[in-house]
């Protein structure tokens, strides 16, 4: 009992300290100075559909991105495959897959992977700026191993380890980072939730490989020498996210969740999130309709006002998910879709397939 009270007190103290420090977070002047910014892309359709606002209430594999503590709410086994057409028309695709498995009454582990592909890009040189000598294909990926645990009926926590890789044929950068999160659940029906997540904390990265070397010719002797350049290091796009949610349980089969979130970005503008998730349970299916909005400074500026606007996203998000109940054990087979509105591009479309074994 004393331990539970101590944990609850620590969480509430952390919430208070986080709220008091929010005004000092975020720095728009540092936009573009971090690397591995693919870590800021949510690859999962269900949570992306309502603006990543589920910091305090996203469950299962969706929580690996929003707040790893929510992984503890996985029933038994969950398998996910999602594909994103990032910035429609840009030729960028994001593929993600994950497995979450309950290993005890209170513990869940997960393994997820996300990979970005950019298609074939023409190779250019100083002498051949128009290309015509072949193509190269960049690949960004990150591999995650997560663990979440239920400490009490109210306190849930988790940690996620990730390995980041960015490469082309002759150049590669590799780094590591950690996410950590806590969720606090209260209310007569456990319908009030708070969450805190610290993400992308790790050492700096840099690039190495033959792509950093060039051959130069000595003016007098004509001999060739290889000059190897050093890549500058860059930091991870670390952030602090805090959120709360409230479930309006109209009936046993109808629910509306209102979620609010705040993201303090170390290398970009701070973001405010609002999300709505309406869920309806039928005899053999579950239906969810989601919408969200993400606001940050400069969002309403003209698209050519680059000094103020630092994102292609316009803030609006929406999506839907349908989960069919199949088999004697009432396992779930689900399909999810999310849309994120953008400026200058044709939006971001994400479609996912999930299997929940109960």
C-alpha positions in Angstrom: 0.0 0.0 0.0 2.8 2.4 0.9 4.6 1.6 -2.3 1.5 2.4 -4.4 1.0 5.7 -2.6 4.6 6.5 -3.2 4.3 5.8 -6.9 1.1 7.9 -7.2 2.7 10.7 -5.4 5.8 10.6 -7.7 3.5 10.7 -10.8 1.5 13.6 -9.5 4.7 15.5 -8.6 6.1 14.8 -12.0 2.9 16.1 -13.6 3.1 19.3 -11.6 6.8 19.8 -12.4 6.2 19.1 -16.1 3.3 21.6 -16.3 5.4 24.3 -14.6 8.2 23.8 -17.0 6.3 23.7 -20.3 6.7 27.4 -20.9 10.4 27.0 -21.2 10.3 24.1 -23.8 10.3 24.3 -27.5 12.6 26.3 -29.7 11.6 27.3 -33.2 15.1 28.8 -33.9 16.6 25.3 -33.7 14.4 23.8 -36.5 16.5 21.7 -38.8 19.5 21.4 -36.5 18.5 17.9 -35.3 18.7 14.7 -37.3 16.7 11.4 -37.5 13.5 13.4 -37.8 11.7 10.3 -39.1 11.3 9.5 -35.4 8.7 12.3 -35.3 6.5 10.5 -37.8 3.7 8.3 -36.4 3.5 5.2 -38.6 0.3 3.8 -37.0 -3.1 4.7 -38.5 -5.3 4.4 -35.4 -3.4 6.9 -33.2 -2.5 9.2 -36.1 -6.2 9.6 -37.1 -6.8 11.8 -34.0 -3.7 13.9 -34.1 -1.5 11.8 -31.9 -3.6 13.2 -29.0 -3.8 9.8 -27.2 -0.7 10.4 -25.0 -2.8 9.2 -22.1 -5.1 6.7 -23.7 -3.5 5.0 -26.8 -3.2 1.3 -26.2 -1.2 -1.6 -27.7 1.2 -1.0 -30.5 -0.1 2.5 -31.1 1.3 3.4 -27.7 4.9 2.6 -28.9 4.8 5.9 -30.6 2.5 8.0 -28.4 3.4 6.8 -24.9 5.0 3.4 -24.3 3.1 3.0 -21.0 -0.1 2.3 -23.0 1.5 -1.0 -24.2 0.6 -2.5 -20.8 -3.0 -2.5 -22.0 -2.4 -5.2 -24.6 -4.9 -8.0 -23.9 -2.7 -10.9 -25.1 -1.2 -10.7 -28.6 -1.4 -7.9 -31.1 0.1 -7.9 -34.6 0.1 -4.8 -36.8 1.1 -3.9 -40.4 0.7 -0.3 -41.6 1.7 1.6 -44.7 1.8 5.3 -45.2 2.0 7.4 -48.4 3.9 10.3 -46.8 3.3 13.7 -48.4 1.2 12.4 -51.3 3.0 12.9 -54.6 6.5 13.0 -53.0 7.2 9.3 -53.7 7.9 8.6 -50.0 6.5 5.5 -48.3 6.6 4.4 -44.7 6.2 0.7 -43.8 5.8 -0.4 -40.3 5.1 -3.7 -38.5 4.9 -4.8 -34.9 4.2 -7.5 -32.4 3.1 -7.0 -28.8 2.9 -10.0 -26.4 1.7 -10.2 -22.9 4.3 -12.2 -20.9 2.7 -12.1 -17.4 -0.4 -10.7 -15.7 1.3 -7.3 -15.4 4.0 -7.2 -18.2 3.9 -6.7 -22.0 6.8 -6.6 -24.5 6.8 -5.4 -28.1 9.0 -5.5 -31.2 8.4 -3.0 -33.9 10.1 -1.8 -37.0 9.6 1.2 -39.3 11.2 1.8 -42.7 11.0 4.8 -45.0 11.8 4.5 -48.7 12.3 7.5 -51.1 12.3 5.8 -54.5 15.2 6.1 -57.0 17.0 9.5 -57.0 19.4 10.5 -59.8 23.1 10.5 -59.0 24.6 13.9 -59.7 28.2 15.2 -59.6 29.9 18.5 -60.0 30.7 17.6 -63.6 27.3 16.0 -64.3 24.7 18.1 -62.4 21.9 16.7 -64.5 22.6 13.1 -63.6 22.4 10.3 -66.2 24.9 8.1 -64.5 22.6 6.0 -62.3 20.4 6.3 -59.3 20.5 5.7 -55.5 17.9 4.8 -53.0 18.1 6.2 -49.4 16.6 4.1 -46.6 15.7 5.2 -43.1 14.7 2.6 -40.5 14.3 2.2 -36.8 14.0 -0.9 -34.7 12.2 -0.8 -31.4 12.0 -3.1 -28.4 9.5 -2.0 -25.7 8.5 -3.1 -22.3 5.5 -1.9 -20.2 4.2 -2.9 -16.8 1.1 -2.4 -14.7 2.4 -1.3 -11.2 -1.1 -0.9 -9.7 -4.7 -0.4 -10.8 -3.8 3.3 -11.5 -0.1 3.4 -12.4 1.4 2.1 -15.7 4.8 2.6 -17.0 7.1 1.6 -19.9 10.4 2.0 -21.7 11.3 1.6 -25.3 14.8 1.1 -26.8 15.3 2.0 -30.4 18.1 1.7 -33.0 18.1 4.2 -35.9 19.7 3.6 -39.2 20.0 6.0 -42.2 21.9 4.9 -45.3 22.6 5.1 -49.0 25.0 2.8 -50.9 28.2 4.4 -49.6 27.2 6.3 -46.5 25.5 5.2 -43.2 24.6 6.7 -39.9 23.5 4.7 -36.9 22.3 5.8 -33.5 20.3 4.7 -30.4 17.6 6.3 -28.3 15.2 5.6 -25.5 11.6 6.5 -24.8 9.9 6.4 -21.4 6.4 7.0 -20.3 3.9 6.9 -17.4 0.1 6.7 -17.4 -2.2 7.4 -14.4 -5.8 6.2 -14.5 -8.5 7.4 -12.1 -12.3 8.0 -12.0 -15.2 5.8 -10.9 -15.2 4.0 -14.3 -11.4 4.5 -14.9 -12.4 7.1 -17.5 -10.0 9.8 -16.5 -6.4 9.3 -17.7 -3.1 11.3 -17.6 0.1 10.5 -19.4 3.7 11.8 -19.7 6.2 10.6 -22.3 9.8 11.5 -22.8 11.0 10.5 -26.3 14.1 10.2 -28.5 16.7 10.6 -25.7 20.1 9.5 -26.9 23.6 10.3 -27.9 24.5 12.2 -31.1 24.7 10.6 -34.5 27.0 11.1 -37.5 27.6 9.6 -40.9 30.5 7.4 -42.0 31.5 5.7 -45.2 33.2 6.0 -48.6 30.7 8.7 -49.5 32.7 11.1 -47.2 35.8 10.7 -49.3 36.8 12.3 -52.6 39.9 11.9 -54.8 42.0 14.9 -55.6 44.9 15.2 -58.1 48.2 16.8 -57.1 48.9 19.8 -59.4 52.6 19.0 -59.9 53.0 15.2 -59.9 49.5 14.3 -61.1 49.2 11.6 -58.4 45.8 10.9 -57.0 45.1 11.1 -53.2 42.0 10.3 -51.2 40.7 13.1 -49.0 38.3 11.9 -46.3 36.0 14.4 -44.7 34.4 14.2 -41.3 30.7 14.4 -40.8 29.4 16.8 -38.2 27.4 15.1 -35.4 23.7 15.9 -34.9 21.3 15.4 -32.0 18.2 13.4 -31.7 14.8 15.2 -32.0 14.0 14.8 -28.3 10.6 15.9 -26.9 8.4 15.8 -23.9 4.7 15.0 -24.3 1.9 15.4 -21.7 -1.8 14.7 -22.1 -5.1 13.9 -20.5 -8.3 12.3 -21.7 -11.9 11.7 -20.5 -14.2 8.9 -21.6 -17.9 9.8 -21.9 -19.5 6.4 -21.5 -23.1 7.0 -22.9 -24.0 3.3 -22.8 -22.2 0.0 -22.6 -21.7 0.0 -26.4 -21.2 3.8 -27.1 -18.3 5.9 -26.0 -16.7 9.2 -26.8 -13.2 10.0 -25.8 -11.9 13.6 -25.6 -8.1 13.9 -25.5 -5.8 16.9 -25.1 -2.1 16.9 -25.5 0.9 19.1 -25.5 4.3 18.3 -27.1 7.4 20.3 -26.1 9.8 19.8 -28.9 13.5 20.5 -28.3 14.2 21.3 -32.0 10.9 22.7 -33.3 7.8 24.6 -32.3 5.7 23.3 -29.4 2.4 21.6 -30.4 -1.1 21.5 -28.9 -3.3 18.5 -29.7 -7.0 17.9 -29.6 -8.5 14.6 -30.4 -12.0 12.9 -30.5 -12.6 9.2 -30.7 -16.1 7.9 -31.0 -16.5 4.1 -30.5 -19.5 1.9 -31.0 -19.6 -1.9 -30.3 -21.9 -4.1 -32.3 -22.6 -7.8 -31.9 -19.6 -8.9 -34.1 -17.8 -5.7 -34.8 -16.3 -2.5 -33.3 -16.4 0.8 -35.1 -14.4 3.9 -34.3 -14.6 7.3 -35.9 -11.7 9.7 -35.1 -10.7 13.3 -35.7 -8.0 15.6 -34.4 -6.2 18.9 -34.8 -2.6 19.8 -34.1 -1.7 23.5 -33.7 1.7 25.1 -33.5 3.1 28.6 -33.9 3.0 29.8 -37.6 0.6 27.2 -38.7 -1.7 29.8 -40.3 1.1 31.6 -42.1 1.3 31.7 -45.9 3.1 28.6 -47.2 5.9 30.8 -48.5 6.6 32.4 -45.1 9.2 29.8 -44.3 10.5 31.8 -41.3 7.3 31.1 -39.4 5.9 27.9 -40.9 8.1 24.9 -40.3 5.7 22.0 -41.2 3.9 20.8 -44.3 1.1 19.5 -42.1 -1.9 21.8 -41.8 -3.2 20.3 -38.5 -6.4 18.5 -39.4 -6.5 14.7 -39.1 -9.3 12.1 -39.4 -9.8 8.4 -39.7 -11.8 5.3 -39.2 -11.3 1.8 -37.9 -13.4 -1.3 -38.1 -12.6 -4.4 -36.0 -14.5 -7.7 -36.7 -14.9 -10.2 -33.9 -14.0 -13.7 -35.2 -13.6 -17.2 -33.8 -14.7 -18.8 -30.6 -12.2 -16.7 -28.6 -13.6 -13.5 -30.0 -10.3 -12.4 -31.6 -10.2 -9.2 -33.5 -9.4 -8.6 -37.1 -9.2 -4.9 -37.8 -8.6 -2.4 -40.6 -7.6 1.2 -39.9 -7.3 4.3 -42.1 -6.0 7.8 -41.3 -5.7 11.0 -43.2 -3.5 14.0 -42.3 -4.0 17.2 -44.2 -1.0 19.0 -45.7 0.0 22.2 -47.5 1.5 22.0 -51.0 1.1 18.2 -51.0 -1.8 15.8 -51.5 -2.1 14.8 -47.8 -0.8 11.9 -45.9 -2.7 8.6 -46.2 -2.1 5.6 -43.8 -3.8 2.2 -43.9 -3.3 -0.5 -41.4 -4.2 -4.1 -40.6 -4.3 -5.5 -37.1 -4.8 -8.9 -35.5 -5.7 -9.1 -31.8 -5.6 -12.5 -30.2 -7.4 -12.5 -26.9 
